[in-house]
Amino acid sequence: MTKKNETVVLAYSGGLDTSCILKWLQLEGHRVIAYIADVGQEDDFDQVAENARKTGAVDVVIRDLKREFVTDYIFPAIAGNAVYEGRYLLGTSLARPVIALHQVAVAREAGATAVSHGATGKGNDQVRFELAYAALAPRLGVIAPWKIPEFYKKLAGRKDLIAFAKEHAIDIPVTLEKSFSTDENLMHRSYESGALEDPLHRPPDDMFTVCVDPRQAPDRETIIEVEFKDGVPVRVTDETGGREETDPYELFLLANALGRENGIGRIDIVENRFVGIKSRGVYETPGGTILHAALRDLEGIAMDKEVQRLRDMLAPKLAEIIYDGFWFSPEMDFLQGAIDKSRSLIDGKVRLALYKGNVTTIGRSSPSSLYDQELSSMDIEGGFDQADSEGFIRINALRLKAHRVILRKHGEAE
């Protein structure tokens, strides 16, 4: 803990945890600056700021990080095929480093001695925030209330937090009847805790706030085209609705809108947290799901086979690094350099059909295409001498024949 009356910059969302933490820090004698990072959550930021001031913040700083979040975090992760445990598109994980980066900047500008966050001691976000602080400002103090006994023994769970909020007249958007914990940004919205802690319990239909229920999505396909330059989306065209965007931020918004309208991007998983606990999470990631699918398809026609294999060997590690909170690390710098090289010349267009939760590729083209229609044709020779395949097979069969001889010597084969 810092000394009394010193300034602390709190990453403040206006939700239950950070609202109570703001008041607790104030009661502990700290001057609290509420730092609000706009990463695309659909909040009334004026109201959130007003609530922070009413709760005791001496100042409120709002930073619009949406465009930076898209161009510097979301797009590089999609280019690297970063998918945690093969399913999670890292919406929360990607937002934490950009939030922490600007929180540190606010602390320096304000002359603060510490930063604080509302992540629990069981979760991933505490690691993501605090590793980012350590990498960006190692001398800055960190107050993590969920790891301070005086805090978590008094406010042991959501019931205690809600009671504390009522005691101090804190306006919160949570009730005991509907106690889902959510995180929202441009990339996704997540849901956890409450009834979802039972992995057998099906999420209620009214829990979801982003995507149309796939069962209620339009009874027609939405045809879109996504264009990439060096593995980065540069244009999204809604051929069905007549919409088109080329600005990075605006095209991501369009991809999100198209995904939302067609029920794209819902998943329900049990994942392995970095701290060693299994956790059930439900996610809605509409635009990210579409762009991932489009780029993976384009890579099939434009990326060299061995480069793609090596990139896909690195991709799980990239996802793990992001998930575990090591965005600002030497290993991330190393991997990002390799990913940047792999996506060079991954240019072209992919046409997709969106229909009731599904993303189906229906065509692709690339000026960097490695696909030779005549060479791959079953009807045209295309410069390929089929007789060459005899020697190719003979050479590859040598080790198999040798292995069979050994098995026979040991009586393990007929």
N, C-alpha and C positions, 0 to 999 in steps of 0.2 A: 504493500500500500504506500501511496505517497503521503506527504505531510498534509495536515489540515490547511484548507484555504488555497491549495495549489490547484492549478487548472488541469482538467481532464477532458479529453475529446472522446465522446462516446459515439460509437456507430449506432445510430438511433433509427429505428424503423417505425416507431409508434405502436408496435404490437405489445402484447402482454409483457414479455420478458424485459425488453429494453425500456418500457415505460416504468416498470417497477425498479429497474436498476438505476435509472436516472434519479428517481426520488431517493433511493437508498444511498447513492453516492452523495447526494445533497445532504441527507441527514447525517452522513459520516463527516461532513464538513468540507466537501470539495466544491469547487466552482466548476460546473459542468457545461461544456459546449456540446450541443446536440448537432451531430454531423449527419446529414441525411443525403444518401447517395441515390440519385435517380438513375436506376439501371433498367427502367422500363416498367416498373410495377405500376399498376393502375390505382394510384393513391391521389387523394386531394392533398397536395404537399402544403398548401397554405394552412389547411386544417391540422395536418400533422405537426407543422411548425408551431401553430398556436397551442396545440396540446403540450408540446415540449416546454414552451415558455410557462404555461400554467402549472406544469409539473415541477418546474424549478430551474430550467436551463437559463444560464446567464446570457447565452447567445445561441442562435441557430444558423448553421451554414448548410445550404443546399447546393449540391454539385450535380450538374447534368452530365452524366457519363455515358449516355445511351450510344452516341455515335462511336466513341472510343471503345466501348464494350463490344460493339459489332465488328469493327475493323481490326482491332488489336487482340481480341480474345476469341470471339465466336468463330470468325472466318479462319484463323490459323488452326483452331482445333478441328474444324470440319476438314480442312485441307490435309491434316495429319491422320484422319480417320480415328480420332480419339473417342473411343466408346468403352466405357468402364464395364468390365466383366461381360462384354459382348452385347450390352443392352442399354446402359444408361448414358445419355448424351451430355451429361456433365453440366447441366444448367446452373445449379447452385455453385458448383466447384469453379466454374469459369468466372462467375461474378465476384467471388471473394478477393482475388488479387487486385482487380481494378478498384474495388471499394477500399481495400487496405492502402493501396498506393496513394489515393487522394486523402484518406484519413491522416496519414503521416504528414502529407503536405499541409493540411489544415492545422495540425498540431504544431508544426514548425512556424507557420505564419502567426499563430496565436501565442507562441512562446509557452506552450503547454509542456508539462513535465511528464504526462502519461497519456496513454490511450486506453480505451475500454471497449468491450464488446459484450453481447448477450448470449454467446454460445455456451452450451452446457458442457460439463466435464465428461459426458458420455459420448459426445458427438464429434463429427469431423470438422465443423466450422471453427472450433477453438484452435485446432491445429493449423488450419488454413490461415486464419487471421494472425496467429502469433508467430508462425514461421515467416509470414510476409513482413511483420513488424521487425523481426530479428534480422532479416536480410536487408531491409530498407533503412532502418533506424535502430541499430543495436543498443544505443544508449538511452532510448526512450523507455520510460516505465510502462508496464502493462498491468492493468487491473482487470482481472477475470473473476467476477463475483461468484460464478458457479463453482469455483475452486477455492473459495474463501469460506471456512466453516461458519463464521459469524453470519454470513448471508444464507448459505444453503441449508443450515440447520433451522433457521427461522422460516425460510421460504422453500420448503422441501419439494413442492410440486405445484401443479396448476391450481389446485384448490386454494393453497396458501397464497399464491400470487394474486388470484382473483380477490381473495379477502383483503389482502394488503392494498390492492388498487382501490377497492371500495372504501377502505378505511381512510385513504388519502385523497379521495375524490378524483381518481385518475380515470380518464375516459379511455376505455379499452374495447376492442372489437371482438371479444371472446366471452362465451358463456360456458357454464359447466355442461349444458345440454349439447352444445356443438363446439367441442374443444379441439378440433383438428388444428395442427400446427402447419402453417403454409409458408412457402417462400416463393415470391413471384419476381420475375424479371423478363426481359425481352425474349430470352431463350426458352423459358419454361415456367410452369407453376408446379410446385411439389406439395404433397399432402402426406402427413405422418402423424403419429400419436393418436390418442383417443381410441375410438373403436378399431382403428386400423392396426393397433398393436396385436390384435388377434389375426394371424396370417390367413385364417380360414374365412374371415368375415369379408363379404363382398362390399366394396365401397358403395355407399348410397348414391343414387343418380343425382340427387340435388347437391352433392359435394362438389362436383366439377363446375368450374366457372370459366374455362377457357374454350374448349372445343365442343362443338355440337356432338351429341351422342351419335356415334356412327350409325345406329339404327334409325336415327331421325335425319340423317344427312340427305342431301338431294338425291333423287332417283335418276340422276343422269351424271355422266362423267364431266369433270372440269378438265379441259385440256390446257396445259401450260408449257412454256418453253423456258429453260434456264440456260443462260449463256455464261461461260467461264473464260477467264484470261489468267494463265499461270495458276490454275486451281482456285481462283477467287471468283465468286459470282459477280458479274458486271451488268447483268440484265435479267429481269424476270418479266415474262409476258403472259398474261392471262388471255389466251386465245378465245376462251368461251365468253368471258365477261368484258373483253375489250380494254383491259387495264395493262399498263406497262410502267416499269420503274427501272432507272439505271443508277440512281444515287445509292450507295451502299446501305445507308440506314433505311431509306424509303423502300428499297427492294426487299429488305429483310422484313419490313412491316407488311409488304404485300404478300410475301411467302407465308408469314404468320396468318394473315387474313384468309388466304386460300386454304391453309391447313385447318384453321378453325372451322371454316364453313363446311368442310368435308370430313370432319371428325378424325383428322390425321394426328398421330403422335401420342396416343395414350398408352402407357405401360403400367403394369403392377408387378413389382419385383421385391425379392428379398436380397439385399446386397451386403457385402462385407465392409463394414466401416474400418477405417485405418486403425482405430483404437482396439480392434479385435472383437467387436460386437456385431452380430447380424442385425440388420434393421430392415423393416418393411417400408417401402416408399412407393407412392403412386405419383406418376408424372404425366404432364401434358406438354409436349414439345412439338408444336405444329410446323413452324417454318424450318427449324433445325432438322427435323425428320425428312422434309422434302429436299433440302439442299444436300444432306448426306447422301440420300438415294441418288440424286442427280449426278453428283461428283463421282461416286463410286462407279456408276455406269460409264461416264466419260473416260475414266481412267482405263476401263477395259479396252477402249479403242485407241487411246493416245499415250498410255504409259508403258514403257518397256517392261517386259515380263519380269526380268530379274530385279529391276528397280522396284517394281510393285511388290514383289515377294519380300525384299528387304524392308521396304517401308511398312508392310503389314506385319513383319516381325517386330519392328520398333513401335508400332501403333499401340499395342497393349501397355507397353512401358510408358509411352507418352500419356495415355489415359490415366495410368496409375499415378504418375508424377503430378498431374493436374488434380486428380481426386484427393491425393494425400496432402496437397498444399505446398508443393515445391515449385510453384511457377517461377519464383525468383531464385533460381539455383543454377549452378554451373552445368548440371546434367540437363536441365531444361534448355539452356543456351545451346548445348551440344546437339541435342535432339532436334531443336528447332532449325538449326543450320542444315541438318540432313533433310528435314521435311521441306524446307524452302527449296533445296536443290531438286528434290523429287518432283515437285509440282511445276517446275519450269516447263513451259510449252504444253501444259495440260490445258489446251484451248479448245473451245467448241461449244456446241449446243446440244441439249438433251430435251426431248419432248416427253412429257409425262401425262398420264391419265390419273386423276384423283377421284376416288369413288369409295364412299362409305368406309373410311378409315384405311384405305389401301392406296399405295403409291406404286404405279406400274409404268415402267419405261416402255415407250412405244416407238422410239427412234432416237438416233444420235448421229452427229456429224462433227468432224474436226479437221481443221487445216493441218494439224499435226498427226493425222491418223496413221497408225501403223498397220491398219487393216487393208489387205490387198484382196479385192473381191475375186479377181481371176485366180489368184494363187490358192484361195480357200475353196474355190468352186469344185463341186463334184462332177461338173460337166465340161470344164475347160482345163486343159493341162496347165496353162499359166506359167510355163517355165519350170515346172516341178517335174523332174524325172522320177516316176514312181519306182523304177528299178533301183534307185538309190536307197529306198527304204529297206531292201533286203540286207545290205551291209549294216545299216543303222541298227536293225533289230538283232543281227548276229552279234555285233559288238556289245550291245546292252544285255544280251543273253549269257555272255561268258561267265559272269559272276554267279548267275543263277544255276548254271550247269555245275560249276565248281562246288557250290554249296550242296547240291544234291549228292555229289560224289562223297563228300564228307559225311553226310547223313547216312548214306548206305554203309560206309565203313564202320559206323558206330551202331548199325542196326536200327536206326531211327526212321528209315524210309524203305519202301518196297523196292 
